[in-house]
């Protein structure tokens, strides 16, 4: 866990340096530092979102407090400061969530019901143990941080490409393109994954899927037939004055061919 | 599945991105895009890894004692269980937590049933623990629950890797009460009117001395007697005639009622195991006949370790039988069965393979005329009116409430999903699925089989709507009588027939059995009845008197009482066979 604390602290320090270098408000920077540091040390669950919110609010105040021309800001300029800011923020967020997985929980409360369980079993663990953390995953995260920041720069460049969409304002058009792009990506990816999932089906799942498809196709006819059969068995019971089990068990045995022991 | 943590983060990032896009704040937009891209890439990676691993995870299990792997367990002994989850896919799971579904009926002594860590092809996850079982039956290891997540805890998936292994739990071999007395009985007097019937054999009791004949083994020479008489004398020993004991064990629903491992059937199995073990130690022959209301399963009397082991295996299988009745309410078993399916078959409940149209409860709920109603004696107009009113209430409930109630809709969905799983397991396709959706009695019986197969205890009603006892199983008397007659026909010498049956609920229908017992007694066989209930209870006294008139003792199914009685009867028979006819 100390590795992630170190990564988070380094990212937080880098974030503050970038903010100070940009001439940000010292109070807000100190607030970000306090929230981030407390979040790191205590593994506060809301710390990543709070840091993101503070950075956002800080940037918004800076945007509205200055008389920057929005059109000039829209130019797709690759700035090192932005890349460092993004990488530092991502590093802090990722480290913080991984620390939460180690100290609070990584698995949600999805325990199977206790009613079907052996009483001598131990309760399910929800957090990750510290000894399972490898240096490989830590270094991989640290190395990948600039990649995501640069990729975001490329996407931002593509988003800022001047386009006309239904005569809308350019900001609305950009937001719409971003939203549609996200939805389209998720939709296509989801279907590709569904296809891959079907190809990986086990025999039991495939059999159930086939049976379910056939049942869906013939549901109405099967329902009427099953209802008359159920009524027939009820009628047999009442007319013969026999216990339900006798009629039922005989029917089930002949229908299902079940062989019980002995 | 997106966890609450992942959802909160995703929404926060989307919000920040949306604000930055609207307000044209490039730094925040870049930060938001960075976080969003990283989040989506994590999701994609997690999905690809879980899909790659799907169907390629398997369990290697080993159950062993100190001498090595075993195929059966024994009551009271400790066994080590080791399980390993292997991954034969190319992709490694970044974080997986495995959890053994510990079978019911065993006690975990030490060790761990959980393990966690990355699951790579070359690095399986392993667990190991020690168990002990306290009652005969069987232990079913279902498999391992695998919970997968990414490092951040944004995404999560739970699967169950099936690895069904059934191990019989054989009755204990070291029953202290299951041994004959080793005190010699020299003073047995022949009964009046009986004649000595000495037969030379290979027993341990001295029968006579005779002149030595060429070919007699030297170790049989009585040296002192030879010295006194000045000629070689040979010892002759009594013959040890083996006693045949046939145990008739009731396995009908009436003895299955109760918690697995703590019901009457378990007591009967323990008694039979102790008696069989004692017989085997005395080189007697033991037969076994399991019966219920539908038929019998017979094992011929024999002796030897292999035969004893076979009896134990049959008894262990019988001890796992669970009661079933179609009179159980669907709502009583449905939640339990669905939870079990969620635990053991989570993949088969996913909507991709087990689809449930949400509009189906609105369109076609279960029809009122297929519902079970308690029988009302016909005849008077008032009762007919009651029946009509009850039918109208059912029509209203199924026509209105079943369409609108959220609970009814949920139960309908559960029922469809479970019916689909049951139909697949039985291999009968959509026909059975449709039938299970409409027929309550068939559905609950199948649910009971499903639950008992997975060793899950469930409650059953003991009395039906007409206040009748549901598990009396009256037809078993005829089955038992037929089995006893057949055993008597097969019998050779004086034999012992022990009837371990729950006869009390049907004590007024014992005529076929009494006739068969009379026949056995007429052929000089000994019959003993072991009743699960106390033989001193008030309702049992009448039955006890009935059997006593035929010379048949009745005892309760308590190990301290019944095992010595059975062994005493065997000892008496042995004494008779040895010396008295």
Contacts between the chains, C-beta under 8 A, distances in Angstrom:
chain1	res1	chain2	res2	distance
A	45	B	5	7.6
A	48	B	9	7.0
A	49	B	8	6.7
A	49	B	9	6.9
A	49	B	12	4.7
A	52	B	12	6.1
A	52	B	13	7.3
A	52	B	16	5.9
A	52	B	31	7.4
A	52	B	35	7.3
A	53	B	12	7.4
A	53	B	16	7.5
A	55	B	28	7.0
A	55	B	31	6.5
A	56	B	16	4.9
A	56	B	19	6.6
A	56	B	20	7.1
A	56	B	25	7.7
A	56	B	28	4.9
A	56	B	31	7.7
A	59	B	20	7.7
A	59	B	25	5.1
A	59	B	27	4.9
A	59	B	28	4.7
A	60	B	19	7.2
A	60	B	23	6.3
A	60	B	25	5.9
A	60	B	28	7.1
A	63	B	23	6.4
A	63	B	24	7.6
A	63	B	25	5.0
A	64	B	23	8.0
A	70	B	24	4.8
A	73	B	24	6.2
A	73	B	26	5.7
A	74	B	24	6.6
A	74	B	26	7.7
A	82	B	26	7.1
A	82	B	27	5.8
A	82	B	30	5.1
A	85	B	27	6.2
A	85	B	30	7.5
A	85	B	31	6.5
A	86	B	30	5.3
A	86	B	31	5.1
A	86	B	33	8.0
A	86	B	34	4.0
A	87	B	34	7.5
A	89	B	31	5.2
A	89	B	34	7.1
A	89	B	35	7.2
A	90	B	34	5.3
A	90	B	35	6.1
A	90	B	38	5.8
A	93	B	9	7.9
A	93	B	35	6.5
A	94	B	38	7.3
A	94	B	152	6.6
A	97	B	5	7.3
A	97	B	9	7.5
A	97	B	151	7.8
A	97	B	152	3.9
A	97	B	153	6.5
A	97	B	154	7.4
A	98	B	151	5.1
A	98	B	152	6.0
A	100	B	5	7.5
A	100	B	153	6.7
A	101	B	149	7.7
A	101	B	151	6.3
A	101	B	152	6.5
A	101	B	153	4.7
A	105	B	153	6.8
A	106	B	95	6.6
A	106	B	149	5.2
A	106	B	151	7.6
A	106	B	153	4.3
A	107	B	97	6.2
A	107	B	147	5.3
A	107	B	149	5.6
A	107	B	153	7.3
A	107	B	156	6.3
A	108	B	3	4.9
A	108	B	4	6.8
A	108	B	153	7.8
A	108	B	156	5.6
A	110	B	147	7.3
A	110	B	156	7.1
A	110	B	158	5.9
A	112	B	145	7.0
A	112	B	339	7.1
A	112	B	342	6.4
A	112	B	343	3.7
A	113	B	339	4.1
A	113	B	342	7.5
A	113	B	343	6.9
A	115	B	336	6.5
A	115	B	339	6.4
A	116	B	336	7.2
A	116	B	339	5.9
A	116	B	340	5.0
A	116	B	343	6.1
A	116	B	454	7.6
A	116	B	456	5.0
A	117	B	101	7.5
A	117	B	102	7.3
A	118	B	101	8.0
A	118	B	102	3.9
A	118	B	103	6.6
A	118	B	104	5.5
A	118	B	106	7.2
A	118	B	108	7.4
A	120	B	102	6.7
A	120	B	106	7.9
A	120	B	107	5.2
A	120	B	108	4.5
A	121	B	100	7.7
A	121	B	102	4.6
A	121	B	108	6.7
A	121	B	113	6.0
A	122	B	112	7.5
A	122	B	113	6.5
A	122	B	114	6.8
A	124	B	97	7.7
A	124	B	99	5.8
A	124	B	114	7.0
A	124	B	147	8.0
A	125	B	97	6.7
A	125	B	114	6.2
A	125	B	116	6.9
A	128	B	95	6.4
A	128	B	116	6.7
A	129	B	116	6.3
A	132	B	95	7.4
A	132	B	116	6.2
A	132	B	117	4.4
A	132	B	118	7.0
A	134	B	118	7.5
A	137	B	94	7.4
A	137	B	151	6.5
A	148	B	34	5.0
A	148	B	37	5.7
A	148	B	38	4.7
A	148	B	41	7.6
A	149	B	30	7.5
A	149	B	34	5.3
A	151	B	34	7.6
A	151	B	37	5.5
A	152	B	30	5.2
A	152	B	31	7.9
A	152	B	33	3.9
A	152	B	34	4.0
A	152	B	37	5.8
A	153	B	30	6.5
A	155	B	33	5.4
A	155	B	37	6.9
A	156	B	26	7.1
A	156	B	29	6.2
A	156	B	30	5.6
A	156	B	33	5.8
A	171	B	21	6.7
A	171	B	22	6.1
A	171	B	24	6.2
A	174	B	21	5.9
A	175	B	18	6.8
A	175	B	21	4.4
A	175	B	22	6.3
A	178	B	17	7.3
A	178	B	21	6.1
A	182	B	36	7.8
A	185	B	40	7.5
A	186	B	40	7.9
A	189	B	44	6.5
A	193	B	47	5.2
A	193	B	48	7.7
A	193	B	51	6.5
A	194	B	352	7.1
A	196	B	48	7.9
A	196	B	51	5.1
A	197	B	51	5.4
A	197	B	54	7.0
A	197	B	352	7.1
A	198	B	352	7.8
A	200	B	51	5.6
A	200	B	52	7.7
A	200	B	54	4.5
A	200	B	55	5.4
A	201	B	54	8.0
A	201	B	55	7.3
A	201	B	353	7.5
A	202	B	54	7.7
A	202	B	55	5.0
A	202	B	347	7.3
A	204	B	347	7.8
A	204	B	348	6.5
A	204	B	424	6.8
A	205	B	347	5.9
A	205	B	348	6.6
A	205	B	353	4.9
A	206	B	353	8.0
A	207	B	424	5.5
A	208	B	348	5.6
A	208	B	353	4.9
A	208	B	354	6.0
A	208	B	420	6.1
A	208	B	421	7.1
A	208	B	424	4.9
A	209	B	352	7.5
A	209	B	353	4.5
A	211	B	420	6.5
A	211	B	423	6.3
A	211	B	424	5.8
A	211	B	429	5.5
A	211	B	430	5.5
A	211	B	433	6.8
A	212	B	353	6.7
A	212	B	354	6.1
A	212	B	355	5.7
A	212	B	420	6.0
A	212	B	430	7.9
A	214	B	429	6.9
A	214	B	430	4.8
A	215	B	420	7.4
A	215	B	430	3.6
A	215	B	433	5.3
A	215	B	434	6.8
A	216	B	355	7.0
A	216	B	357	7.6
A	218	B	430	6.5
A	219	B	434	7.4
A	220	B	364	8.0
A	222	B	430	6.1
A	222	B	431	6.5
A	222	B	433	7.6
A	222	B	434	3.5
A	223	B	364	6.1
A	223	B	434	5.7
A	223	B	437	7.4
A	223	B	438	6.9
A	225	B	431	8.0
A	225	B	434	7.0
A	226	B	431	7.8
A	226	B	434	4.2
A	226	B	435	4.4
A	226	B	437	6.7
A	226	B	438	4.2
A	226	B	439	6.9
A	227	B	367	5.4
A	227	B	369	7.8
A	227	B	370	5.5
A	227	B	438	5.0
A	229	B	435	6.3
A	229	B	438	7.6
A	229	B	439	7.1
A	230	B	370	4.1
A	230	B	435	7.2
A	230	B	438	4.6
A	230	B	439	3.9
A	230	B	440	7.8
A	230	B	442	7.6
A	231	B	369	6.0
A	231	B	370	5.5
A	233	B	439	6.7
A	233	B	441	7.2
A	233	B	442	7.8
A	234	B	370	6.8
A	234	B	372	6.7
A	238	B	375	6.8
A	243	B	464	7.6
A	243	B	468	7.7
A	243	B	470	7.8
A	244	B	326	4.9
A	244	B	327	6.2
A	244	B	372	7.6
A	244	B	441	5.9
A	244	B	464	7.8
A	245	B	324	7.8
A	245	B	325	5.9
A	245	B	326	5.5
A	245	B	327	7.6
A	245	B	470	7.4
A	248	B	326	4.6
A	248	B	441	5.1
A	248	B	442	6.6
A	248	B	445	6.5
A	249	B	294	7.9
A	249	B	324	8.0
A	249	B	326	7.9
A	249	B	445	7.6
A	251	B	442	7.8
A	252	B	442	6.3
A	252	B	445	6.3
A	256	B	426	5.9
A	256	B	428	6.8
A	256	B	432	7.7
A	258	B	449	7.8
A	260	B	294	7.6
A	260	B	321	7.5
A	261	B	251	7.8
A	261	B	290	7.9
A	261	B	297	7.3
A	261	B	317	5.5
A	261	B	318	6.5
A	261	B	321	6.4
A	262	B	251	6.2
A	262	B	290	4.1
A	262	B	291	7.3
A	262	B	292	6.9
A	262	B	295	7.0
A	262	B	296	6.8
A	262	B	297	3.1
A	262	B	314	7.7
A	262	B	318	6.6
